[in-house]
Protein backbone atom coordinates (compact mmCIF):
# COMPACT_ATOMS: atom_id res chain seq x y z
CA UNK A 1 0.00 0.00 0.00
CA UNK A 2 2.82 2.47 0.85
CA UNK A 3 4.48 1.65 -2.49
CA UNK A 4 1.29 2.61 -4.29
CA UNK A 5 1.03 5.95 -2.41
CA UNK A 6 4.74 6.73 -3.09
CA UNK A 7 4.20 6.00 -6.80
CA UNK A 8 1.18 8.33 -6.91
CA UNK A 9 3.14 11.11 -5.16
CA UNK A 10 6.07 10.72 -7.59
CA UNK A 11 3.71 10.85 -10.58
CA UNK A 12 1.95 13.95 -9.24
CA UNK A 13 5.27 15.73 -8.67
CA UNK A 14 6.39 14.77 -12.17
CA UNK A 15 3.21 15.85 -13.98
CA UNK A 16 2.49 19.04 -12.05
CA UNK A 17 5.96 20.35 -11.17
CA UNK A 18 8.86 18.86 -13.15
CA UNK A 19 7.30 18.29 -16.59
CA UNK A 20 5.84 21.84 -16.93
CA UNK A 21 9.15 23.32 -15.77
CA UNK A 22 11.08 21.32 -18.39
CA UNK A 23 8.55 22.33 -21.09
CA UNK A 24 8.89 25.98 -20.05
CA UNK A 25 12.68 25.81 -20.38
CA UNK A 26 12.42 24.25 -23.85
CA UNK A 27 9.90 26.85 -25.07
CA UNK A 28 11.96 29.76 -23.73
CA UNK A 29 15.06 28.46 -25.53
CA UNK A 30 13.05 28.10 -28.73
CA UNK A 31 11.75 31.69 -28.42
CA UNK A 32 15.25 33.02 -27.74
CA UNK A 33 16.70 31.22 -30.78
CA UNK A 34 13.84 32.41 -33.00
CA UNK A 35 14.31 36.02 -31.88
CA UNK A 36 18.09 35.84 -32.41
CA UNK A 37 17.59 34.44 -35.93
CA UNK A 38 15.03 37.15 -36.78
CA UNK A 39 17.32 39.96 -35.61
CA UNK A 40 20.27 38.44 -37.51
CA UNK A 41 18.18 38.21 -40.71
CA UNK A 42 16.91 41.78 -40.27
CA UNK A 43 20.45 43.05 -39.77
CA UNK A 44 21.63 41.21 -42.90
CA UNK A 45 18.82 42.60 -45.05
CA UNK A 46 19.53 46.18 -43.88
CA UNK A 47 23.32 45.93 -44.35
CA UNK A 48 24.26 43.03 -46.60
CA UNK A 49 27.87 42.04 -46.09
CA UNK A 50 28.30 44.20 -42.98
CA UNK A 51 29.28 41.28 -40.79
CA UNK A 52 31.88 40.01 -43.25
CA UNK A 53 33.82 43.29 -43.54
CA UNK A 54 35.78 44.44 -40.50
CA UNK A 55 35.27 48.09 -39.69
CA UNK A 56 38.30 50.33 -40.16
CA UNK A 57 39.03 52.64 -37.28
CA UNK A 58 38.61 56.33 -37.99
CA UNK A 59 41.70 58.47 -38.33
CA UNK A 60 42.38 60.48 -35.21
CA UNK A 61 43.79 63.44 -37.12
CA UNK A 62 42.33 64.65 -40.38
CA UNK A 63 44.73 64.59 -43.34
CA UNK A 64 43.99 68.28 -44.01
CA UNK A 65 45.34 69.30 -40.61
CA UNK A 66 49.01 70.08 -40.22
CA UNK A 67 51.89 71.79 -41.93
CA UNK A 68 53.67 70.20 -44.81
CA UNK A 69 57.21 71.15 -45.74
CA UNK A 70 58.85 70.71 -49.12
CA UNK A 71 62.41 69.46 -48.79
CA UNK A 72 65.16 69.73 -51.37
CA UNK A 73 68.07 67.35 -51.60
CA UNK A 74 71.49 68.94 -51.17
CA UNK A 75 74.72 67.33 -52.32
CA UNK A 76 77.83 67.47 -50.13
CA UNK A 77 80.88 68.29 -52.31
CA UNK A 78 83.39 67.80 -49.51
CA UNK A 79 85.42 64.62 -49.40
CA UNK A 80 87.00 63.04 -46.35
CA UNK A 81 90.79 63.10 -46.62
CA UNK A 82 91.48 61.31 -43.35
CA UNK A 83 91.22 57.52 -43.52
CA UNK A 84 88.68 56.00 -41.17
CA UNK A 85 89.81 53.57 -38.56
CA UNK A 86 87.01 50.98 -38.21
CA UNK A 87 88.71 49.12 -35.40
CA UNK A 88 88.39 52.09 -32.99
CA UNK A 89 84.63 52.11 -32.24
CA UNK A 90 84.88 53.73 -28.81
CA UNK A 91 85.55 57.29 -30.04
CA UNK A 92 82.59 59.22 -31.41
CA UNK A 93 83.08 61.21 -34.58
CA UNK A 94 82.44 64.92 -34.05
CA UNK A 95 80.58 66.90 -36.65
CA UNK A 96 80.40 70.62 -37.18
CA UNK A 97 77.20 72.49 -36.47
CA UNK A 98 74.84 72.88 -39.42
CA UNK A 99 74.78 76.49 -40.52
CA UNK A 100 73.78 76.35 -44.19
CA UNK A 101 70.02 76.07 -43.59
CA UNK A 102 67.71 78.88 -44.58
CA UNK A 103 64.23 79.04 -43.11
CA UNK A 104 61.16 80.11 -45.05
CA UNK A 105 57.69 80.73 -43.70
CA UNK A 106 54.96 78.59 -45.20
CA UNK A 107 52.21 80.63 -46.81
CA UNK A 108 48.72 79.73 -45.70
CA UNK A 109 46.40 78.67 -48.49
C-alpha positions as CSV (number, residue, x, y, z in Angstrom):
1,X,0.0,0.0,0.0
2,X,2.8,2.5,0.9
3,X,4.5,1.6,-2.5
4,X,1.3,2.6,-4.3
5,X,1.0,5.9,-2.4
6,X,4.7,6.7,-3.1
7,X,4.2,6.0,-6.8
8,X,1.2,8.3,-6.9
9,X,3.1,11.1,-5.2
10,X,6.1,10.7,-7.6
11,X,3.7,10.8,-10.6
12,X,1.9,13.9,-9.2
13,X,5.3,15.7,-8.7
14,X,6.4,14.8,-12.2
15,X,3.2,15.8,-14.0
16,X,2.5,19.0,-12.0
17,X,6.0,20.4,-11.2
18,X,8.9,18.9,-13.2
19,X,7.3,18.3,-16.6
20,X,5.8,21.8,-16.9
21,X,9.1,23.3,-15.8
22,X,11.1,21.3,-18.4
23,X,8.5,22.3,-21.1
24,X,8.9,26.0,-20.0
25,X,12.7,25.8,-20.4
26,X,12.4,24.3,-23.8
27,X,9.9,26.9,-25.1
28,X,12.0,29.8,-23.7
29,X,15.1,28.5,-25.5
30,X,13.1,28.1,-28.7
31,X,11.8,31.7,-28.4
32,X,15.2,33.0,-27.7
33,X,16.7,31.2,-30.8
34,X,13.8,32.4,-33.0
35,X,14.3,36.0,-31.9
36,X,18.1,35.8,-32.4
37,X,17.6,34.4,-35.9
38,X,15.0,37.2,-36.8
39,X,17.3,40.0,-35.6
40,X,20.3,38.4,-37.5
41,X,18.2,38.2,-40.7
42,X,16.9,41.8,-40.3
43,X,20.5,43.1,-39.8
44,X,21.6,41.2,-42.9
45,X,18.8,42.6,-45.1
46,X,19.5,46.2,-43.9
47,X,23.3,45.9,-44.3
48,X,24.3,43.0,-46.6
49,X,27.9,42.0,-46.1
50,X,28.3,44.2,-43.0
51,X,29.3,41.3,-40.8
52,X,31.9,40.0,-43.2
53,X,33.8,43.3,-43.5
54,X,35.8,44.4,-40.5
55,X,35.3,48.1,-39.7
56,X,38.3,50.3,-40.2
57,X,39.0,52.6,-37.3
58,X,38.6,56.3,-38.0
59,X,41.7,58.5,-38.3
60,X,42.4,60.5,-35.2
61,X,43.8,63.4,-37.1
62,X,42.3,64.6,-40.4
63,X,44.7,64.6,-43.3
64,X,44.0,68.3,-44.0
65,X,45.3,69.3,-40.6
66,X,49.0,70.1,-40.2
67,X,51.9,71.8,-41.9
68,X,53.7,70.2,-44.8
69,X,57.2,71.2,-45.7
70,X,58.8,70.7,-49.1
71,X,62.4,69.5,-48.8
72,X,65.2,69.7,-51.4
73,X,68.1,67.3,-51.6
74,X,71.5,68.9,-51.2
75,X,74.7,67.3,-52.3
76,X,77.8,67.5,-50.1
77,X,80.9,68.3,-52.3
78,X,83.4,67.8,-49.5
79,X,85.4,64.6,-49.4
80,X,87.0,63.0,-46.3
81,X,90.8,63.1,-46.6
82,X,91.5,61.3,-43.4
83,X,91.2,57.5,-43.5
84,X,88.7,56.0,-41.2
85,X,89.8,53.6,-38.6
86,X,87.0,51.0,-38.2
87,X,88.7,49.1,-35.4
88,X,88.4,52.1,-33.0
89,X,84.6,52.1,-32.2
90,X,84.9,53.7,-28.8
91,X,85.5,57.3,-30.0
92,X,82.6,59.2,-31.4
93,X,83.1,61.2,-34.6
94,X,82.4,64.9,-34.1
95,X,80.6,66.9,-36.6
96,X,80.4,70.6,-37.2
97,X,77.2,72.5,-36.5
98,X,74.8,72.9,-39.4
99,X,74.8,76.5,-40.5
100,X,73.8,76.4,-44.2
101,X,70.0,76.1,-43.6
102,X,67.7,78.9,-44.6
103,X,64.2,79.0,-43.1
104,X,61.2,80.1,-45.0
105,X,57.7,80.7,-43.7
106,X,55.0,78.6,-45.2
107,X,52.2,80.6,-46.8
108,X,48.7,79.7,-45.7
109,X,46.4,78.7,-48.5
